[in-house]
Every structure is written in C-alpha cells, then in structure tokens.
Amino acid sequence: MDVADYSKNRIAANELNVESYVGVDNLLQNRQGKTISSYVPKIGKLTCYEVGDILIGNIRPYLKKIWIATNVGGTNGDVLVIRINETEKNNLSSKFLYHLLASDSFFNYNMQTAKGAKMPRGNKIAIMKYKIPVPSLAAQNRIVSILDKFDALVNDISIGLPAELSARRQQYEYYRGKLLTFKEKEYANK
C-alpha cells in the first residue's frame, strides 16, 4: 500500500471531546462506524486524524472495527489512522480505499499477519504491505456509489426497511394472486 501511510500528525488531548476522540472502545464492530466516546483523555498528545482518513481498531482485528473520518479529531495507539499520501490524492478516493480496507479480504489478511494469540494486534508493517488495486477514479467512484447504496440498504433502517417492505408487499401480492386464482371447475364441484 504505497499509496497511504499512518498519520504522523499530533493533536492535544484538550482539543478533543466525546465526538472527536476515537478509541478502540467506541469503534463499532463489523464495520458499523463509531459512536460517541465515554472517555476522553485530558492531557497529552494523540494521533490526529482528518476528514477522509481511515481509522482501524488494531486490537482483535477479527472484530472488523473501521471508520472513515467525517471530522477532525484524535485517537490513541490502539487505533491506526491511515491517510492517503499527498502524491496519490488525485489517483485514489478515500471512500474507495475505505471499502477495500473494510472488506473481509483485508480483515482476513490482517488476522493472518496479526501478532499475539489471546488479544491479537494487527501488524502495522504488514498492513502497509497489503496490495490494493487502483483503477481509474471514474471506476473507483462507480464502485463506491454501488457499495454505498448496498450499505445504505443493509444498514440504514430508513432506507433498507422501506425497500424490504416494498419487496415483501410485491411478494405478498404475487402469492395472493397465485393462491386465490382458481379454475372454474375446482370451484363448481364444491
């Protein structure tokens, strides 16, 4: 992954709040993003993340904790902050990189290269060696658009539920029509 690196920027703890601090505890499992933090450090310098950076929980990679930043904030050493290199920003969409790193393929690789058995930790060096495809930006944007729509259908109840209800209504109408359609003979004999 020569297209990205870990954030080296720092941010003072006193600049953070429950919305902008991300620890491994408030990253949600199974690619569900993050929630507000129940703990915010008061002192020290933390790793800074920026909009579009990808944050990955580095403890127990099998939990698939990942989030694409929508704001500026800070995190601790248990969360990796991956940032696209300046030279690659015109060639690689952060949303496309997010989808690649949110894939089962990446998390399986991360587990295979992880260190430790009881509480495995992602191998930071191996993660940066993960090979990714970099198609044209138009292709990346098309892929992101499709994956975002699927994600919304699956994870956003306000979109997914109405779509599911509509599909079930159509299914109901179809089967009702089939089940309540009789030939005249079947009817007359009763």
Backbone as a chain_set.jsonl record, in Angstrom:
{"seq": "MDVADYSKNRIAANELNVESYVGVDNLLQNRQGKTISSYVPKIGKLTCYEVGDILIGNIRPYLKKIWIATNVGGTNGDVLVIRINETEKNNLSSKFLYHLLASDSFFNYNMQTAKGAKMPRGNKIAIMKYKIPVPSLAAQNRIVSILDKFDALVNDISIGLPAELSARRQQYEYYRGKLLTFKEKEYANK", "coords": {"N": [[0.848, -1.178, 0.0], [1.615, 1.461, -1.088], [0.402, 3.812, -1.455], [-0.603, 5.047, 0.722], [-0.14, 6.022, 4.194], [0.59, 5.883, 7.734], [-0.869, 8.29, 9.917], [1.112, 10.922, 11.04], [0.709, 13.188, 12.342], [-0.026, 15.184, 15.25], [-2.278, 15.866, 17.957], [-3.473, 17.925, 20.57], [-4.752, 16.634, 23.603], [-6.596, 18.183, 25.029], [-8.012, 19.449, 23.058], [-9.951, 17.817, 22.2], [-13.188, 16.142, 22.225], [-16.147, 14.244, 23.219], [-17.18, 13.567, 20.747], [-15.076, 13.872, 18.929], [-12.946, 12.344, 19.797], [-11.594, 9.181, 19.27], [-11.45, 6.024, 20.391], [-10.452, 2.575, 20.665], [-12.57, 1.447, 21.954], [-14.886, 2.903, 21.271], [-15.128, 2.493, 18.589], [-17.127, 0.704, 16.427], [-18.066, -2.748, 16.1], [-17.86, -4.947, 13.215], [-17.762, -3.185, 10.979], [-19.404, -0.987, 11.527], [-18.925, 1.675, 11.987], [-18.579, 4.389, 14.242], [-19.274, 5.394, 17.638], [-20.205, 7.889, 20.092], [-17.644, 8.761, 22.418], [-17.046, 7.361, 25.627], [-15.041, 8.095, 27.16], [-12.559, 10.56, 27.335], [-9.287, 11.525, 26.898], [-7.458, 13.769, 29.03], [-4.987, 14.989, 29.064], [-1.888, 15.256, 27.215], [-0.493, 14.308, 23.976], [-2.036, 13.185, 21.059], [-2.621, 10.888, 18.307], [-3.493, 12.517, 15.382], [-6.377, 12.661, 13.36], [-7.863, 13.267, 10.149], [-10.553, 14.518, 8.058], [-11.687, 12.01, 5.924], [-9.619, 10.264, 6.469], [-8.817, 6.876, 7.352], [-9.778, 4.959, 10.009], [-8.766, 2.259, 11.941], [-9.419, -0.267, 14.213], [-6.866, -1.64, 16.085], [-6.57, -3.698, 17.847], [-7.536, -7.023, 18.267], [-8.265, -7.718, 15.391], [-10.218, -9.266, 14.135], [-12.657, -8.295, 14.914], [-13.365, -6.361, 13.16], [-13.321, -3.466, 13.174], [-13.762, -0.406, 11.879], [-13.669, 2.868, 10.438], [-14.455, 5.666, 8.416], [-13.238, 8.83, 8.585], [-15.245, 11.627, 9.342], [-14.834, 14.003, 10.4], [-12.427, 16.114, 12.085], [-10.091, 14.945, 14.47], [-8.814, 13.049, 17.274], [-6.892, 10.157, 18.314], [-5.879, 7.158, 20.086], [-3.011, 4.925, 20.498], [-4.063, 2.412, 19.96], [-5.648, 2.524, 17.803], [-5.362, 2.625, 14.378], [-4.458, 5.133, 12.081], [-4.997, 5.683, 8.869], [-3.84, 7.37, 6.099], [-4.184, 8.784, 2.911], [-1.432, 9.305, 0.802], [-0.108, 12.522, -0.082], [0.797, 12.709, -2.732], [-0.786, 10.874, -3.983], [-3.425, 11.599, -3.788], [-4.895, 12.522, -5.968], [-5.274, 10.27, -7.404], [-6.481, 8.288, -5.956], [-9.412, 7.552, -4.291], [-10.59, 8.298, -1.06], [-12.869, 7.086, -0.057], [-13.028, 4.826, -1.682], [-10.684, 3.496, -0.913], [-11.398, 3.064, 1.741], [-13.54, 1.202, 1.407], [-12.095, -0.943, 0.325], [-10.442, -1.585, 2.5], [-12.337, -2.225, 4.355], [-13.17, -4.643, 3.628], [-13.745, -8.224, 3.799], [-11.591, -9.6, 2.845], [-9.364, -7.933, 3.403], [-9.521, -7.889, 6.262], [-9.182, -10.598, 6.841], [-6.562, -10.956, 5.914], [-5.311, -9.195, 7.68], [-5.727, -10.537, 10.109], [-4.25, -12.875, 9.613], [-1.677, -11.924, 9.617], [-1.447, -10.847, 12.087], [-0.186, -10.248, 15.438], [0.265, -12.132, 18.386], [-1.834, -14.177, 20.485], [-3.937, -14.38, 22.456], [-4.979, -11.746, 22.668], [-4.93, -10.589, 19.832], [-3.004, -8.355, 17.791], [-3.017, -6.111, 15.093], [-0.495, -6.206, 12.577], [1.428, -3.594, 12.022], [3.393, -3.078, 10.063], [2.978, -5.125, 8.182], [0.368, -4.493, 7.408], [0.723, -2.182, 5.871], [1.818, -3.357, 3.698], [-0.177, -4.555, 2.368], [-1.714, -5.364, -0.614], [-3.396, -3.391, -2.96], [-5.833, -2.767, -5.527], [-5.756, -0.101, -7.925], [-7.84, 1.291, -9.722], [-9.051, 3.499, -12.378], [-10.118, 6.831, -11.411], [-12.774, 7.296, -12.131], [-13.796, 4.685, -12.299], [-13.374, 3.906, -9.637], [-15.13, 5.691, -8.333], [-17.587, 4.842, -9.372], [-17.73, 2.235, -8.321], [-17.707, 2.822, -5.566], [-20.122, 4.23, -5.375], [-22.013, 2.207, -5.917], [-21.437, 0.386, -3.806], [-21.954, 2.023, -1.599], [-24.723, 2.386, -1.884], [-25.655, -0.243, -1.484], [-24.744, -0.563, 1.135], [-26.306, 1.351, 2.465], [-28.856, 0.263, 2.069], [-28.639, -2.064, 3.563], [-27.816, -1.231, 6.131], [-29.069, 1.191, 6.892], [-31.906, 1.868, 8.428], [-33.998, 3.552, 7.679], [-33.865, 3.566, 4.949], [-33.397, 0.921, 4.134], [-35.466, -0.585, 5.4], [-37.964, 0.399, 4.279], [-37.475, -0.399, 1.588], [-37.282, -3.167, 1.877], [-39.845, -3.699, 2.881], [-41.397, -2.935, 0.674], [-40.548, -4.855, -1.201], [-41.484, -7.174, 0.078], [-44.246, -6.634, 0.034], [-44.757, -6.75, -2.717], [-44.115, -9.428, -3.125], [-46.071, -10.613, -1.527], [-48.427, -9.779, -2.875], [-48.048, -11.121, -5.295], [-48.069, -13.883, -4.508], [-50.585, -13.974, -3.288], [-52.221, -13.469, -5.455], [-51.625, -15.778, -6.972], [-52.425, -17.86, -5.212], [-55.113, -17.373, -4.842], [-56.314, -17.694, -7.248], [-58.432, -19.587, -9.099], [-59.447, -22.327, -11.092], [-62.485, -22.595, -12.937], [-63.715, -25.107, -12.747], [-62.73, -26.302, -10.368], [-64.021, -24.882, -8.476], [-66.761, -25.134, -8.983], [-67.402, -27.734, -8.198], [-67.579, -27.814, -5.475]], "CA": [[0.0, 0.0, 0.0], [2.48, 2.634, -1.193], [-0.448, 4.98, -1.692], [-1.041, 5.603, 2.011], [0.748, 5.824, 5.338], [-0.035, 6.21, 9.016], [-0.796, 9.693, 10.287], [2.18, 11.299, 11.969], [0.278, 14.441, 12.97], [-0.43, 15.072, 16.649], [-3.285, 16.821, 18.419], [-3.519, 17.992, 22.037], [-5.94, 15.99, 24.188], [-7.586, 19.175, 25.457], [-8.764, 19.918, 21.893], [-10.892, 16.76, 21.828], [-14.411, 15.943, 23.015], [-16.714, 12.9, 23.049], [-17.427, 13.341, 19.315], [-13.854, 13.873, 18.121], [-11.99, 11.345, 20.272], [-11.935, 7.819, 18.875], [-10.649, 4.955, 20.964], [-10.897, 1.269, 20.166], [-13.842, 1.136, 22.618], [-16.063, 3.487, 20.614], [-15.254, 1.996, 17.222], [-18.108, -0.377, 16.486], [-17.714, -3.989, 15.406], [-18.465, -5.285, 11.93], [-17.809, -2.068, 10.037], [-20.564, -0.145, 11.83], [-18.512, 3.049, 12.239], [-18.217, 4.72, 15.62], [-20.256, 6.058, 18.479], [-19.503, 8.872, 20.923], [-16.742, 8.14, 23.384], [-17.385, 7.512, 27.044], [-13.81, 8.539, 27.821], [-11.715, 11.453, 26.54], [-8.09, 11.879, 27.669], [-7.388, 15.187, 29.391], [-3.642, 15.528, 28.816], [-1.037, 14.529, 26.275], [-0.635, 14.476, 22.525], [-2.58, 11.976, 20.459], [-2.565, 10.842, 16.85], [-4.541, 13.33, 14.774], [-6.977, 12.183, 12.113], [-8.531, 14.3, 9.363], [-11.668, 14.046, 7.236], [-11.263, 11.1, 4.864], [-8.684, 9.253, 6.98], [-9.469, 5.627, 7.711], [-9.377, 4.518, 11.343], [-8.96, 0.823, 12.112], [-9.072, -0.795, 15.53], [-5.71, -2.52, 15.903], [-6.65, -4.822, 18.782], [-8.512, -8.021, 17.806], [-8.721, -7.335, 14.049], [-11.392, -10.037, 13.725], [-13.854, -7.526, 15.242], [-13.642, -5.54, 11.97], [-13.637, -2.101, 13.588], [-13.224, 0.528, 10.89], [-14.491, 4.061, 10.235], [-13.855, 6.728, 7.605], [-13.445, 10.055, 9.371], [-16.093, 12.689, 8.808], [-14.442, 15.209, 11.129], [-11.046, 16.106, 12.574], [-10.051, 14.536, 15.864], [-7.619, 12.353, 17.733], [-7.043, 8.788, 18.768], [-4.733, 6.604, 20.799], [-2.192, 3.973, 19.759], [-4.792, 1.191, 19.635], [-6.383, 2.776, 16.57], [-4.483, 3.038, 13.286], [-5.008, 6.185, 11.232], [-4.408, 5.541, 7.539], [-4.07, 8.579, 5.304], [-3.658, 8.714, 1.543], [-0.294, 10.199, 0.581], [-0.407, 13.72, -0.879], [1.069, 12.448, -4.151], [-1.788, 9.934, -4.507], [-4.791, 12.09, -3.562], [-5.59, 12.68, -7.246], [-5.393, 8.952, -8.021], [-7.155, 7.337, -5.081], [-10.513, 8.077, -3.484], [-10.542, 7.763, 0.305], [-14.019, 6.185, 0.103], [-12.664, 3.565, -2.334], [-9.726, 2.851, -0.014], [-12.18, 2.587, 2.879], [-14.246, -0.027, 1.032], [-11.099, -2.012, 0.205], [-9.972, -1.96, 3.831], [-13.474, -2.751, 5.112], [-13.521, -5.947, 3.052], [-13.339, -9.435, 4.518], [-10.26, -9.948, 2.345], [-8.387, -7.193, 4.209], [-9.534, -8.319, 7.663], [-8.568, -11.931, 6.887], [-5.119, -10.704, 5.801], [-4.893, -8.565, 8.93], [-5.678, -11.589, 11.131], [-3.163, -13.802, 9.29], [-0.386, -11.296, 9.915], [-1.521, -10.281, 13.44], [0.738, -10.761, 16.455], [-0.368, -12.463, 19.664], [-2.927, -15.147, 20.383], [-5.066, -14.069, 23.326], [-5.507, -10.457, 22.238], [-4.086, -10.281, 18.675], [-2.827, -6.981, 17.342], [-2.626, -6.001, 13.693], [0.916, -5.949, 12.317], [1.44, -2.318, 11.306], [4.259, -3.169, 8.875], [2.286, -5.983, 7.212], [-0.807, -3.779, 6.894], [1.167, -1.287, 4.805], [2.223, -4.173, 2.542], [-1.393, -5.096, 1.76], [-1.806, -4.921, -2.006], [-4.726, -2.933, -3.364], [-5.939, -2.298, -6.906], [-6.059, 1.323, -8.049], [-8.398, 1.583, -11.044], [-9.247, 4.93, -12.647], [-11.007, 7.485, -10.443], [-14.154, 7.08, -12.573], [-14.153, 3.324, -11.878], [-13.457, 3.927, -8.168], [-16.359, 6.388, -7.949], [-18.71, 3.965, -9.725], [-17.729, 1.15, -7.329], [-18.111, 3.424, -4.287], [-21.545, 4.542, -5.468], [-22.752, 0.942, -5.791], [-21.254, -0.151, -2.452], [-22.654, 2.9, -0.661], [-26.152, 2.093, -1.987], [-25.87, -1.506, -0.786], [-24.542, -0.316, 2.561], [-27.492, 2.054, 2.965], [-29.975, -0.691, 2.109], [-28.419, -3.051, 4.619], [-27.568, -0.666, 7.453], [-29.874, 2.362, 7.226], [-33.276, 1.383, 8.575], [-34.932, 4.434, 6.978], [-33.808, 3.213, 3.528], [-33.486, -0.533, 3.992], [-36.758, -1.108, 5.816], [-38.972, 0.625, 3.232], [-37.168, -1.223, 0.418], [-37.653, -4.534, 2.238], [-41.306, -3.738, 2.952], [-41.885, -2.898, -0.703], [-40.284, -6.169, -1.8], [-42.396, -8.146, 0.702], [-45.597, -6.348, -0.47], [-44.818, -7.311, -4.066], [-44.122, -10.877, -2.967], [-47.386, -10.934, -0.99], [-49.388, -9.615, -3.968], [-47.804, -12.202, -6.249], [-48.567, -15.145, -3.965], [-52.031, -13.851, -3.087], [-52.804, -13.669, -6.782], [-51.474, -17.194, -7.34], [-53.184, -18.721, -4.313], [-56.548, -17.102, -4.925], [-56.765, -17.886, -8.621], [-58.948, -20.947, -9.243], [-60.116, -22.67, -12.343], [-63.918, -22.687, -12.675], [-64.085, -26.491, -12.382], [-62.41, -26.532, -8.955], [-64.989, -24.09, -7.774], [-68.126, -25.628, -9.17], [-67.602, -29.023, -7.547], [-67.615, -27.694, -4.016]], "C": [[0.894, 1.242, 0.0], [1.692, 3.924, -1.355], [-0.866, 5.67, -0.403], [0.009, 5.338, 3.075], [-0.04, 6.127, 6.604], [0.138, 7.692, 9.303], [0.331, 9.901, 11.293], [1.824, 12.59, 12.707], [-0.195, 14.178, 14.391], [-1.461, 16.162, 16.957], [-3.308, 16.77, 19.945], [-4.831, 17.405, 22.542], [-7.012, 17.007, 24.558], [-8.375, 19.788, 24.298], [-9.87, 18.941, 21.503], [-12.109, 16.727, 22.74], [-14.97, 14.557, 22.704], [-16.998, 12.563, 21.587], [-16.125, 13.16, 18.531], [-12.773, 12.907, 18.606], [-12.48, 9.962, 19.869], [-10.931, 6.87, 19.508], [-11.173, 3.636, 20.42], [-12.254, 0.895, 20.776], [-15.054, 1.751, 21.934], [-16.077, 3.285, 19.098], [-16.164, 0.777, 17.301], [-17.67, -1.578, 15.654], [-18.419, -4.087, 14.05], [-18.75, -4.087, 11.036], [-18.971, -1.105, 10.275], [-20.187, 1.295, 12.179], [-18.102, 3.283, 13.673], [-19.403, 5.332, 16.334], [-19.495, 7.102, 19.31], [-18.687, 8.132, 21.984], [-17.223, 8.373, 24.813], [-16.182, 8.009, 27.835], [-13.04, 9.431, 26.845], [-10.5, 11.81, 27.386], [-8.04, 13.39, 27.908], [-6.036, 15.821, 29.054], [-2.923, 14.673, 27.781], [-1.327, 14.867, 24.824], [-1.067, 13.138, 21.951], [-2.41, 12.017, 18.943], [-3.767, 11.601, 16.293], [-5.076, 12.623, 13.528], [-7.724, 13.339, 11.466], [-9.688, 13.679, 8.59], [-11.118, 13.191, 6.1], [-10.224, 10.084, 5.289], [-9.486, 8.016, 7.368], [-8.902, 5.159, 9.041], [-9.739, 3.047, 11.503], [-8.542, 0.434, 13.518], [-7.968, -1.827, 15.375], [-5.678, -3.683, 16.884], [-7.789, -5.729, 18.311], [-9.097, -7.645, 16.441], [-9.97, -8.085, 13.578], [-12.703, -9.328, 14.072], [-14.255, -6.569, 14.123], [-14.114, -4.135, 12.339], [-12.951, -1.13, 12.634], [-14.206, 1.68, 10.705], [-13.746, 5.011, 9.321], [-14.243, 8.047, 8.264], [-14.283, 11.084, 8.618], [-15.805, 14.024, 9.5], [-12.964, 15.075, 11.507], [-11.087, 15.705, 14.039], [-8.762, 13.835, 16.204], [-7.942, 10.968, 18.244], [-5.781, 8.331, 19.474], [-3.999, 5.573, 19.941], [-2.873, 2.669, 19.413], [-5.621, 1.329, 18.366], [-5.386, 3.286, 15.529], [-5.19, 4.09, 12.45], [-4.272, 6.118, 9.895], [-4.838, 6.726, 6.689], [-3.442, 8.408, 3.928], [-2.533, 9.737, 1.416], [-0.7, 11.368, -0.319], [-0.23, 13.462, -2.37], [0.016, 11.545, -4.792], [-3.225, 10.438, -4.402], [-5.584, 12.282, -4.851], [-5.831, 11.345, -7.943], [-6.241, 7.974, -7.218], [-8.196, 8.041, -4.218], [-10.437, 7.467, -2.083], [-11.723, 6.826, 0.56], [-13.733, 4.822, -0.543], [-11.689, 2.795, -1.449], [-10.454, 2.301, 1.218], [-12.869, 1.263, 2.544], [-13.285, -1.201, 0.87], [-10.674, -2.519, 1.581], [-11.104, -2.478, 4.729], [-13.87, -4.149, 4.627], [-13.061, -7.103, 3.934], [-11.93, -9.838, 4.104], [-9.173, -9.238, 3.165], [-8.353, -7.706, 5.644], [-8.969, -9.725, 7.823], [-7.045, -11.812, 6.81], [-4.582, -10.143, 7.114], [-4.787, -9.599, 10.052], [-4.517, -12.558, 10.884], [-1.805, -13.234, 9.678], [-0.341, -10.717, 11.335], [-0.534, -10.969, 14.374], [-0.032, -11.014, 17.741], [-1.555, -13.38, 19.462], [-4.148, -14.728, 21.194], [-5.763, -12.768, 22.901], [-4.672, -10.007, 21.029], [-4.123, -8.805, 18.305], [-2.414, -7.002, 15.886], [-1.149, -5.659, 13.579], [1.013, -4.711, 11.43], [2.296, -2.357, 10.033], [3.56, -3.985, 7.791], [1.078, -5.271, 6.604], [-0.401, -2.866, 5.747], [1.668, -2.044, 3.574], [1.011, -4.791, 1.84], [-1.555, -4.503, 0.364], [-3.25, -4.554, -2.347], [-4.714, -2.559, -4.849], [-6.23, -0.799, -6.908], [-6.548, 1.574, -9.481], [-8.546, 3.089, -11.239], [-10.197, 5.517, -11.601], [-12.475, 7.293, -10.823], [-14.634, 5.695, -12.133], [-14.29, 3.262, -10.356], [-14.779, 4.552, -7.726], [-17.599, 5.554, -8.258], [-18.848, 2.842, -8.686], [-18.21, 1.663, -5.978], [-19.606, 3.706, -4.284], [-22.392, 3.291, -5.273], [-22.653, 0.403, -4.364], [-21.961, 0.705, -1.406], [-24.163, 2.641, -0.688], [-26.478, 0.786, -1.265], [-25.748, -1.322, 0.722], [-25.764, 0.363, 3.17], [-28.682, 1.102, 3.066], [-29.852, -1.652, 3.278], [-28.409, -2.409, 6.001], [-28.438, 0.522, 7.846], [-31.345, 1.954, 7.253], [-34.266, 2.252, 7.799], [-34.928, 4.177, 5.471], [-34.082, 1.727, 3.356], [-34.851, -1.086, 4.328], [-37.845, -0.835, 4.777], [-38.724, -0.222, 1.977], [-37.567, -2.671, 0.676], [-39.17, -4.676, 2.304], [-41.925, -3.741, 1.554], [-41.7, -4.247, -1.385], [-41.24, -7.216, -1.232], [-43.825, -7.915, 0.232], [-45.778, -6.932, -1.863], [-44.894, -8.835, -4.001], [-45.505, -11.34, -2.477], [-48.441, -10.859, -2.097], [-49.265, -10.756, -4.973], [-48.411, -13.512, -5.744], [-50.067, -15.099, -3.69], [-52.749, -14.084, -4.402], [-52.755, -15.127, -7.211], [-52.383, -18.083, -6.501], [-54.7, -18.53, -4.437], [-57.089, -17.17, -6.353], [-57.148, -19.347, -8.794], [-59.52, -21.124, -10.64], [-61.582, -22.866, -11.997], [-64.346, -24.06, -12.233], [-63.875, -26.735, -10.895], [-63.474, -25.927, -8.071], [-66.374, -24.709, -7.788], [-68.396, -26.924, -8.427], [-67.769, -28.898, -6.039], [-68.962, -27.291, -3.525]], "O": [[0.925, 1.986, 0.98], [2.272, 5.01, -1.388], [-1.426, 6.766, -0.439], [0.925, 4.537, 2.884], [-1.188, 6.568, 6.55], [1.168, 8.28, 8.973], [0.476, 9.153, 12.26], [2.558, 13.027, 13.593], [-0.698, 13.098, 14.703], [-1.506, 17.212, 16.317], [-3.179, 15.7, 20.538], [-5.893, 17.653, 21.97], [-8.203, 16.73, 24.42], [-9.305, 20.562, 24.527], [-10.64, 19.208, 20.58], [-12.073, 17.214, 23.87], [-14.33, 13.777, 21.998], [-17.05, 11.387, 21.227], [-16.078, 12.384, 17.576], [-11.79, 12.676, 17.902], [-13.638, 9.612, 20.097], [-9.737, 6.902, 19.21], [-12.226, 3.597, 19.785], [-13.004, 0.116, 20.187], [-16.146, 1.187, 22.002], [-16.931, 3.835, 18.403], [-15.978, -0.084, 18.161], [-16.99, -1.434, 14.638], [-19.416, -3.414, 13.785], [-19.812, -3.98, 10.422], [-19.467, -0.482, 9.336], [-21.042, 2.062, 12.623], [-17.371, 2.485, 14.259], [-20.393, 5.73, 15.721], [-18.269, 7.179, 19.231], [-19.021, 7.016, 22.381], [-17.735, 9.44, 25.152], [-16.286, 8.306, 29.025], [-12.891, 9.093, 25.671], [-10.656, 12.346, 28.483], [-8.518, 14.179, 27.092], [-5.945, 17.021, 28.793], [-3.298, 13.531, 27.514], [-2.261, 15.599, 24.498], [-0.53, 12.09, 22.311], [-2.093, 13.061, 18.373], [-4.908, 11.358, 16.686], [-4.311, 12.059, 12.746], [-8.162, 14.269, 12.142], [-9.787, 12.456, 8.483], [-10.193, 13.6, 5.399], [-9.961, 9.132, 4.555], [-10.676, 8.099, 7.673], [-7.692, 4.985, 9.183], [-10.87, 2.64, 11.237], [-7.442, 0.764, 13.962], [-8.116, -2.786, 14.617], [-4.833, -4.568, 16.757], [-8.878, -5.25, 17.994], [-10.274, -7.297, 16.338], [-10.699, -7.593, 12.717], [-13.759, -9.719, 13.575], [-15.36, -6.027, 14.135], [-15.16, -3.675, 11.882], [-11.724, -1.044, 12.587], [-15.42, 1.496, 10.803], [-12.528, 5.15, 9.436], [-15.422, 8.334, 8.47], [-14.062, 11.367, 7.44], [-16.448, 15.036, 9.221], [-12.342, 14.039, 11.27], [-12.007, 16.08, 14.766], [-7.748, 13.994, 15.524], [-9.087, 10.644, 18.561], [-4.756, 9.014, 19.465], [-4.344, 5.379, 18.776], [-2.323, 1.881, 18.644], [-6.227, 0.361, 17.907], [-4.661, 4.252, 15.768], [-6.375, 3.959, 12.145], [-3.09, 6.45, 9.8], [-6.022, 7.042, 6.573], [-2.309, 7.943, 3.802], [-2.659, 10.879, 1.86], [-1.537, 11.214, -1.208], [-1.02, 13.944, -3.182], [-0.062, 11.462, -6.018], [-4.147, 9.775, -4.876], [-6.813, 12.214, -4.835], [-6.518, 11.294, -8.963], [-6.671, 6.947, -7.743], [-7.892, 9.001, -3.509], [-10.242, 6.26, -1.938], [-11.59, 5.867, 1.32], [-14.144, 3.786, -0.018], [-11.841, 1.589, -1.254], [-10.155, 1.2, 1.68], [-12.785, 0.308, 3.317], [-13.618, -2.329, 1.235], [-10.561, -3.725, 1.802], [-10.841, -3.104, 5.756], [-14.798, -4.758, 5.16], [-12.113, -6.976, 4.71], [-11.164, -10.357, 4.916], [-8.188, -9.857, 3.571], [-7.275, -7.934, 6.191], [-8.34, -10.019, 8.839], [-6.326, -12.484, 7.55], [-3.531, -10.564, 7.597], [-3.859, -9.543, 10.858], [-3.874, -13.01, 11.831], [-0.891, -13.981, 10.027], [0.678, -10.161, 11.745], [-0.106, -12.099, 14.142], [-0.877, -10.212, 18.139], [-2.199, -13.369, 18.413], [-5.266, -14.721, 20.68], [-6.989, -12.716, 22.793], [-3.804, -9.145, 21.168], [-5.127, -8.115, 18.483], [-1.57, -7.802, 15.481], [-0.616, -4.907, 14.394], [0.718, -4.767, 10.236], [1.947, -1.726, 9.036], [3.545, -3.593, 6.624], [0.798, -5.429, 5.416], [-1.114, -2.784, 4.746], [1.913, -1.441, 2.529], [1.163, -5.474, 0.827], [-1.535, -3.285, 0.19], [-4.188, -5.3, -2.064], [-3.7, -2.089, -5.365], [-6.878, -0.289, -5.994], [-5.783, 2.009, -10.341], [-8.199, 3.867, -10.35], [-10.98, 4.794, -10.985], [-13.328, 7.144, -9.947], [-15.756, 5.554, -11.648], [-15.218, 2.637, -9.842], [-15.466, 4.016, -6.856], [-18.558, 5.561, -7.486], [-19.952, 2.541, -8.232], [-19.024, 1.017, -5.319], [-20.283, 3.446, -3.289], [-23.382, 3.318, -4.542], [-23.66, 0.009, -3.776], [-22.505, 0.178, -0.437], [-24.814, 2.671, 0.356], [-27.457, 0.711, -0.522], [-26.548, -1.857, 1.49], [-26.206, -0.003, 4.259], [-29.428, 1.139, 4.045], [-30.848, -2.008, 3.908], [-28.94, -2.986, 6.95], [-28.535, 0.834, 9.033], [-31.949, 1.724, 6.205], [-35.273, 1.742, 7.308], [-35.887, 4.531, 4.785], [-34.902, 1.329, 2.529], [-35.353, -1.963, 3.626], [-38.585, -1.752, 4.422], [-39.676, -0.711, 1.369], [-38.124, -3.33, -0.202], [-39.719, -5.671, 1.83], [-42.877, -4.478, 1.296], [-42.602, -4.726, -2.072], [-41.751, -8.054, -1.975], [-44.565, -8.88, 0.042], [-46.809, -7.531, -2.166], [-45.656, -9.455, -4.743], [-46.037, -12.34, -2.96], [-49.256, -11.771, -2.24], [-50.27, -11.288, -5.442], [-49.169, -14.169, -6.457], [-50.748, -16.112, -3.851], [-53.75, -14.798, -4.464], [-53.728, -15.653, -7.752], [-53.043, -18.972, -7.04], [-55.468, -19.451, -4.158], [-58.212, -16.739, -6.615], [-56.311, -20.239, -8.658], [-60.007, -20.181, -11.265], [-61.9, -23.264, -10.877], [-65.258, -24.182, -11.415], [-64.738, -27.308, -10.231], [-63.77, -26.46, -7.002], [-67.059, -24.797, -6.769], [-69.542, -27.183, -8.059], [-68.095, -29.898, -5.4], [-69.162, -27.145, -2.32]]}, "num_chains": 1, "name": "protein.A"}
